[in-house]
Amino acid sequence: MNQPEKLIQKVDEIYGWLDVQLKNHRDLTGSCQICGKCCDFEKYDHRLFVTSPEIEYLTAKLGIDKIRPMTTGRCPYSEKGFCSIHEHRFSGCRIFHCHSDKEFQSQLTEETLRKLKSLCEEFSLSYRYIDLSTALNSIAG
């Protein structure tokens, strides 16, 4: 297995770990209504930040030709209120729920970011924590 494949596998492991944490703490995560409102960042008044390993992961999973620019305040992968990349969605998308315990979200985010940052050190990848629009537009633009 080459370096890029190992990196993708490690991000996959982090996402798997994250999904287990969310499942094990359902009492703190609330229930997502799958309404898609949070995918409209401007209307929901928030921003999604992603890390360089997550962008590498998405690019590897979708292919560079499927990376879409973000031309509005809405995630370009939100289609008819649903996430078209749900299986490969970013850690911030996995963690955030409208009705979730904010303290739990914050702690889980910090722990996840530590794990992703350690991948940058392990694979000599420049660590970037940037908003989704900047990340996608730098690839697709």
C-alpha positions in Angstrom: 0.0 0.0 0.0 1.5 3.4 -1.0 1.5 6.6 1.1 -1.7 8.1 -0.3 -3.6 4.9 0.1 -2.4 4.6 3.7 -3.5 8.2 4.4 -7.0 7.5 3.0 -7.2 4.3 5.1 -6.2 6.3 8.3 -8.9 9.0 7.6 -11.4 6.2 7.1 -10.4 4.8 10.5 -10.8 8.2 12.1 -14.3 8.6 10.5 -15.2 5.1 11.7 -14.0 5.9 15.2 -16.0 9.2 15.1 -19.2 7.4 14.0 -18.8 5.0 16.9 -18.4 7.9 19.3 -21.6 9.5 18.0 -23.5 6.2 18.2 -22.3 5.6 21.8 -23.3 9.1 22.9 -26.8 9.4 21.3 -28.0 11.0 24.5 -25.7 13.9 23.8 -26.0 14.1 20.0 -29.7 14.6 19.8 -31.6 13.4 16.7 -30.8 14.7 13.3 -34.0 15.4 11.4 -32.0 15.1 8.1 -33.6 18.4 7.0 -30.5 19.8 5.2 -30.8 23.2 6.8 -27.3 23.2 8.1 -25.9 22.5 4.6 -27.0 26.1 3.7 -24.2 27.8 5.6 -25.3 31.3 4.9 -28.9 30.9 6.0 -27.9 28.8 9.0 -25.2 31.4 9.9 -22.3 29.1 10.2 -19.2 27.9 8.3 -17.8 24.4 7.8 -14.1 24.0 8.3 -12.2 21.0 6.9 -8.6 19.7 7.2 -6.1 18.8 4.5 -6.4 15.1 5.2 -10.2 15.3 4.8 -9.8 17.0 1.4 -7.3 14.4 0.3 -9.8 11.8 1.4 -12.7 13.3 -0.5 -10.6 13.8 -3.6 -9.5 10.1 -3.5 -13.0 8.8 -2.9 -14.7 10.9 -5.5 -12.0 11.6 -8.0 -10.6 15.1 -8.7 -13.1 15.6 -11.6 -16.0 15.2 -9.1 -14.8 18.0 -6.8 -17.4 20.8 -7.1 -16.7 24.4 -6.5 -18.8 26.1 -3.9 -20.5 29.0 -5.7 -23.2 29.8 -3.1 -23.5 29.6 0.6 -24.9 26.1 0.3 -22.7 23.0 0.2 -22.4 21.9 -3.5 -23.0 18.3 -2.4 -26.4 19.0 -0.9 -29.0 17.8 -3.5 -32.7 18.1 -2.8 -32.1 18.4 0.9 -29.8 15.4 1.1 -26.1 14.9 1.2 -24.9 13.2 -2.0 -21.5 12.4 -0.4 -22.9 11.2 2.9 -20.6 8.2 3.1 -17.6 10.4 2.6 -18.8 13.5 4.5 -16.4 15.6 6.6 -15.9 15.3 10.3 -17.7 18.6 10.9 -20.8 17.2 9.1 -20.7 14.0 11.1 -20.4 15.9 14.5 -22.8 18.8 14.0 -26.4 18.3 14.9 -28.8 21.2 15.5 -30.1 19.7 18.7 -26.9 18.3 20.0 -25.0 19.1 23.2 -22.6 21.9 22.2 -20.0 20.9 24.8 -20.0 17.4 23.5 -19.7 18.6 19.9 -16.8 20.9 20.9 -14.9 18.2 22.8 -15.4 15.6 20.0 -14.3 18.2 17.4 -11.1 18.9 19.3 -10.3 15.3 19.7 -11.0 14.6 16.0 -8.8 17.5 14.9 -5.9 16.2 17.0 -6.2 12.9 15.2 -6.4 14.5 11.8 -3.5 16.8 12.6 -1.4 13.8 13.7 -1.9 12.3 10.2 -0.3 15.4 8.7 2.8 14.9 10.9 2.8 11.1 10.1 2.5 11.7 6.3 4.4 15.0 6.1 1.3 16.7 4.8 0.8 20.4 5.4 -1.9 20.9 8.0 -4.6 23.2 6.8 -7.9 24.0 8.6 -9.9 26.0 6.2 -13.5 26.8 5.3 -15.1 24.4 2.9 -15.6 27.1 0.2 -11.9 27.9 0.1 -10.9 24.2 0.1 -13.2 23.2 -2.7 -12.7 26.3 -4.9 -8.9 25.8 -4.7 -9.3 22.3 -6.2 -12.2 22.8 -8.6 -11.5 26.3 -9.6 
